[in-house]
Amino acid sequence: MTPHQQNSRLLRLATYASVATATLLIVAKLAAWLVTDAVSVLASLIDSLMDVGASVVNLLAVHWSLQPADKDHRFGHGKAEALAGLAQAAFIGGSALFLALHAVDRLVNPAPLSDIGVGIGVMLFAMAATGVLLVFQHRVIRATGSTAIRADALHYATDLATNSATLLALILAVLGWPGLDPLFALGIAVYIFYSAFQIAREAVDLLMDREIEEQHRQRIKALAFTVAGVRGVHGLRTRRSGHIAVIQLHLELDPDISLLEAHAISDRVEDVLHTAWPDADITIHQDPAGLELDQRGD
């Protein structure tokens, strides 16, 4: 199985696991909210409802982004992941607004809680299930660098935080402070808004072709110089298209070598770069060293 096929398989498994986990948690949290009437449990339920919506969008986006380039999309479909990230940010931001309004209403109109033990048990189960999913998602992120899965993992990390806050609110209610329940819900809403902003910012960076991280750019240059015959590197431009890195650079070579030799050196540089970024889309231009060169980029 090629690296691309392995990454594609991991991405699909991650999306299926995300949808299945969120659906399971919705059923459990809905039951807990109906039993306890705790607004903090409702907060966690709303978060899981948004998780399902976002995960389904993610599933479709990852499926689309993995489609090969065609005559209408010569650079592939990787930016579908960024569009999915923006959709997730909208889902999550909307859920935070709804939750904040409900928490304010509960502060103005307090209501008693009941069967809190059931809610505590469900929250513990939800935290365990979310934790298992996050471990798997981070494995996929390390392997693929997927923006869509990273966004999905971020809002599941948010879900873990909301579950923890909900659990604490329920425990405090047992100890005689039920009025803290809506306050915790408000705090969760603020945290969800912050998470939505992070997801949206990363998606916009991808859509706007932001350069990849500086340490990776420096590594690209260092790897190029490991190939015999490379005298300089300039004009480096990078971006991401979904989980694929796009790398463009100019190599400065001995002006007296043949075109065939220059091409062979470029091929070796490309092979070296592919050891670090197996799925990368790499374009290399050869320039004669010592002449006035195009200095766009670094």
Secondary structure by P-SEA (a helix, b strand, c coil): ccaaaaaaaaaaaaaaaaaaaaaaaaaaaaaaaaacccaaaaaaaaaaaaaaaaaaaaaaaaaaaaccccccccccccaaaaaaaaaaaaaaaaaaaaaaaaaaaaaabbbbbcaaaaaaaaaaaaaaaaaaaaaaaaaaaaacccaaaaaaaaaaaaaaaaaaaaaaaaaaaaaccccaaaaaaaaaaaaaaaaaaaaaaaaaaaaacccccaaaaaaaaaaaacccccccccbbbbbbcccbbbbbbbbbccccccaaaaaaaaaaaaaaaaaaccccbbbbbbbbcccccccccc
